[in-house]
Amino acid sequence: MKFSECSRGFAATILVALLECVATLLLFATMTPALDVQQQSSPPLKPELQQLSFFTGHWNCTGEFPASHRPISSHIVFSPELDGSWLALRWDDNAPSVFHALELWGFDKAEHRFTDSIFDNFGGMRIFHSSGWIADELTWGPRDLPANSPITGEQFVIDRKSAKEFVISWEVRKPRAQHWIVGDRLTCRRE
């Protein structure tokens, strides 16, 4: 075999690899607009969930754990799912925090209240209820916890600050405490 034959074989291998890369990039380039259209064409929320439509979209959140002043940041996405019957929420804390959750917000027609089912990366599952917005405040909970728990209750309080900002606080109640204590608080801004 001559050197030039080896060179042609090597060049052909590189050309094939380059064409495969270009084809892959073209595939991703054509998929991105389709994904954008799919996200934009999500079904509207059902009428009973319309008051939660404020949340639909992408949000970046920053805040802290007040007890330790340790910072925390998250990225969250809300989207209508299952023909608008649910508002799905994907919550991802940024490193070094490790909390991730999927939530489904819905409406219980029999009880005439909103529901929030939370599933997290620690294997936890929690259910909260809300009567909806009272002025610019939405409270999920309170949810009672077992008597032997270090906290006896928890709730999420959301304060709508503007069309592009809200503050969410996770609050807990300790045994014999009369007031709620903020476990963490984040300010979320629409992307």
Stockholm file with secondary structure:
# STOCKHOLM 1.0

chainA/1-191         MKFSECSRGFAATILVALLECVATLLLFATMTPALDVQQQSSPPLKPELQQLSFFTGHWNCTGEFPASHRPISSHIVFSPELDGSWLALRWDDNAPSVFHALELWGFDKAEHRFTDSIFDNFGGMRIFHSSGWIADELTWGPRDLPANSPITGEQFVIDRKSAKEFVISWEVRKPRAQHWIVGDRLTCRRE
#=GR chainA/1-191 SS CCHHHHHHHHHHHHHHHHHHHHHHHHHHHHHHHHHHHHHHTCCCCCGGGGGGGGGCEEEEEEEEETTTTEEEEEEEEEEEETTTTEEEEEEEECTTCCCEEEEEEEEETTTTEEEEEEEETTSCEEEEEECCCBTTEEEEEEEECCTTSSCSEEEEEEEEEETTEEEEEEEEECTTCSSCEEEEEEEEEEC
#=GC SS_cons         CCHHHHHHHHHHHHHHHHHHHHHHHHHHHHHHHHHHHHHHTCCCCCGGGGGGGGGCEEEEEEEEETTTTEEEEEEEEEEEETTTTEEEEEEEECTTCCCEEEEEEEEETTTTEEEEEEEETTSCEEEEEECCCBTTEEEEEEEECCTTSSCSEEEEEEEEEETTEEEEEEEEECTTCSSCEEEEEEEEEEC
//
